[in-house]
Amino acid sequence: MTAQRILLATFCLSLSLLASADGLVVDKVYHPYVEPLERELEWRVVWQDEQPDRADREQRQSLAFGRAFGERWFGEAYLVGAGSARESLAVEAVELEAIRQLTEQGEYWADFGLLLELEKEFGEDIWEAGAGLLVEKELGLWSLATNLVIAQEWGADIDDELESRLGLQARYRYARHFEPALEFHAGEDTRALGPALMGDIRLGMRRGLHWELGLLFGVDGDSPDHSLRAGVEYSF
C-alpha cells in the first residue's frame, strides 16, 4: 500500500470517528514537530458569523507563552477570551497544552505527534481535557496535515459530553514567507472549507515570526456562513 493510500485511509477513519464539538470548531491546524530550546509568544483569534442557534459575530481569542522541554515536548499556557454580538470580549478560561513529537521527521511514511489539552473556565465548574493525533505527510512541495482531537467535558455547571474535532490542511511550500493552503474543519454543526495563507519571517539568530490567515465557508446549512482565523507566533 502506498503512503498516499495510507494517508487517505487515515482521513476516512478520522471522519468516521467524529462525534460532536460545541465550541468554535475552526482553529489552528497543529504540526507534529518540536524545535528544541524554542520559546514562543502566540496570539490567535477565530471569528465566525451567521450560524443557526448561535450568537452572531462569535469570537475566541487566545494569548499564550510556550517553550520546548527537551527535544520531544513543547508546552504552552493560554489565557482564553470569548465574545459575541451579545457579549463583550472577556477572559473566560485558562488552558494548558502540550505537543509530544512521536517520530523523527522523515523516519516513517508520515510524521506523527500527540496533542494534549486541559482547559478550566473561570467562575464556573467546567473542565475539558482532550488528546489528539497529529499526522503530517510531505508529497513534493505539498505538506498534508491531519488533526483529530477527542475531548471530554465535565463539571457541575455542564453536562458531561464527549466531543471531537477534525482539522485538515494541504499546504503548498511556495516560499518560506508565503505558503498558500486549503483547509477543512469539522465538528458538531460545522463543516467548513476554504483557503489559508501563512509564512515565516526570520528576525535574526533563532528569532522569527510565523503568521497565518484563513477564511473558511460553511458547506451546509448548519455551519457558520463564514469563519475567519488569524494568528501570530513570535519564536525566540
C-alpha positions in Angstrom: 0.0 0.0 0.0 1.4 3.4 -1.0 1.9 6.3 1.5 -0.9 8.2 -0.3 -3.4 5.4 0.2 -2.5 5.1 3.9 -3.0 8.8 4.4 -6.4 8.6 2.7 -7.3 5.7 5.0 -6.3 7.8 8.0 -8.5 10.7 6.7 -11.5 8.4 6.2 -11.1 6.9 9.7 -10.9 10.4 11.2 -14.3 11.3 9.5 -15.9 8.1 10.8 -14.8 8.9 14.4 -16.3 12.4 14.5 -18.8 12.8 17.4 -19.5 16.4 18.4 -17.9 19.7 19.4 -19.9 22.6 20.8 -17.2 25.2 20.8 -15.8 27.0 17.7 -14.5 24.3 15.5 -12.4 26.3 13.1 -9.0 26.9 14.6 -5.3 26.5 14.2 -4.0 23.3 12.5 -1.2 21.8 14.5 2.0 20.1 13.2 3.8 17.2 15.0 7.2 18.9 15.4 9.1 20.3 18.3 12.1 22.7 17.9 14.5 22.1 20.8 15.2 25.2 23.1 12.4 27.2 21.4 10.3 29.7 23.3 7.2 31.3 21.9 4.7 34.0 22.3 1.4 33.3 20.5 -1.8 35.2 19.7 -4.7 33.9 17.7 -8.3 34.7 17.0 -11.2 32.8 15.5 -14.3 34.8 14.4 -17.5 33.4 12.9 -20.9 34.7 11.9 -24.4 33.6 10.8 -24.7 30.1 12.3 -28.2 28.8 13.3 -28.9 28.8 17.0 -25.6 30.6 17.9 -24.8 34.3 18.6 -23.7 36.5 15.7 -20.1 37.6 15.4 -18.9 34.9 17.9 -15.2 35.0 18.6 -12.5 33.3 20.6 -9.1 34.8 21.3 -6.0 33.1 22.8 -2.8 34.6 24.2 0.0 32.1 25.2 3.5 31.6 26.2 5.2 28.3 25.3 8.6 26.6 25.4 10.2 23.4 24.5 11.2 20.8 27.1 14.0 18.7 25.7 13.8 17.5 22.1 10.3 15.9 22.1 8.0 18.1 24.3 6.6 21.6 23.8 4.2 23.1 26.4 2.0 26.3 26.3 -0.2 28.1 28.8 -3.1 30.1 27.3 -5.5 32.8 28.5 -8.7 32.4 26.5 -11.2 35.1 25.8 -14.6 34.9 24.2 -17.3 37.3 23.0 -20.1 37.8 20.5 -22.6 40.4 19.3 -24.5 39.8 22.6 -21.5 39.8 25.0 -18.3 41.8 25.2 -15.0 40.1 24.8 -13.8 38.8 28.2 -11.2 36.4 29.5 -13.1 33.2 30.4 -10.7 30.3 30.7 -7.1 29.1 31.1 -5.7 26.3 29.0 -2.6 24.1 29.2 -1.4 22.4 26.1 1.4 20.0 25.2 2.8 18.6 22.0 4.8 15.4 22.0 6.8 14.6 18.8 6.5 10.9 18.4 8.7 10.3 15.3 11.6 11.9 13.6 10.8 13.9 10.5 11.0 11.5 7.5 11.5 8.4 9.7 8.3 6.7 8.5 5.8 7.2 5.7 4.4 10.1 7.7 5.3 12.1 10.8 3.3 11.7 14.0 2.7 13.7 17.1 0.4 13.8 20.2 -1.6 16.8 21.4 -2.7 17.1 25.0 -5.1 19.8 26.3 -6.6 20.8 29.6 -9.0 23.8 30.0 -10.7 25.3 33.0 -13.3 28.1 32.8 -13.1 30.9 35.4 -16.1 31.3 37.8 -17.7 28.0 36.8 -17.1 24.3 37.5 -16.4 23.4 33.8 -13.4 21.4 32.7 -12.3 20.0 29.4 -9.5 17.5 28.7 -8.5 16.3 25.3 -6.0 14.3 23.3 -5.3 14.4 19.6 -3.3 12.6 16.9 -1.2 14.9 14.7 -0.2 13.4 11.3 1.8 15.2 8.6 2.9 13.8 5.2 5.1 15.6 2.6 4.4 15.0 -1.1 6.8 17.0 -3.2 6.2 20.7 -2.3 2.9 19.8 -0.6 2.5 19.2 3.2 -0.7 17.4 4.2 -1.6 17.7 7.9 -4.4 15.9 9.8 -5.5 16.8 13.4 -8.0 14.5 15.1 -8.8 15.6 18.7 -11.2 13.8 21.2 -12.1 15.7 24.3 -14.2 15.2 27.4 -16.2 17.9 29.2 -17.2 17.6 32.8 -18.2 19.6 35.9 -21.2 20.7 38.0 -22.1 23.5 35.6 -22.1 21.5 32.4 -23.5 18.2 31.1 -20.7 15.6 30.7 -20.0 15.3 27.0 -17.6 13.6 24.7 -16.5 15.9 21.8 -14.3 15.6 18.7 -13.0 17.9 16.0 -11.1 17.3 12.8 -8.7 19.7 11.0 -7.2 19.0 7.6 -4.7 21.2 5.8 -3.0 20.9 2.4 -0.1 23.5 2.3 2.0 24.4 -0.7 5.5 25.4 0.3 5.9 28.1 -2.4 8.4 30.2 -0.3 9.4 30.3 3.3 7.5 33.6 3.9 4.4 32.7 1.7 2.7 29.3 1.7 -0.9 29.1 0.4 -3.1 26.3 1.8 -6.6 24.7 1.7 -8.2 23.7 4.9 -11.2 21.7 6.1 -12.6 21.7 9.6 -15.4 19.5 11.0 -17.3 19.1 14.3 -20.8 19.3 15.6 -22.9 21.5 13.3 -19.8 22.7 11.4 -18.3 21.7 8.1 -16.1 24.5 6.8 -13.8 24.6 3.8 -11.6 27.5 2.5 -8.2 29.0 1.7 -5.5 30.0 4.1 -2.1 31.8 3.8 0.9 31.5 6.1 4.6 32.1 6.3 7.7 32.6 8.3 9.8 35.8 8.6 13.3 35.5 10.0 14.3 38.2 12.5 17.8 37.0 13.5 19.5 34.1 15.2 16.8 31.7 16.5 14.2 34.5 16.2 11.3 34.5 13.9 7.7 35.4 13.2 5.1 33.0 11.9 1.8 34.3 10.6 -1.4 32.6 9.5 -4.7 33.9 8.0 -7.6 31.7 6.8 -11.2 32.3 5.5 -13.5 29.3 5.6 -17.0 28.9 4.3 -19.8 26.6 5.6 -20.6 23.7 3.2 -24.1 23.0 4.7 -27.0 24.9 6.3 -25.9 24.0 9.9 -22.4 25.5 9.6 -21.5 29.2 10.0 -21.6 31.1 6.7 -18.0 32.2 7.2 -15.2 31.8 9.7 -12.1 33.9 9.9 -9.0 32.7 11.7 -5.7 34.5 12.2 -2.6 34.0 14.3 0.9 35.3 15.0 3.7 33.4 16.7 7.0 35.0 17.8 9.7 32.4 18.5 13.0 33.2 20.2 
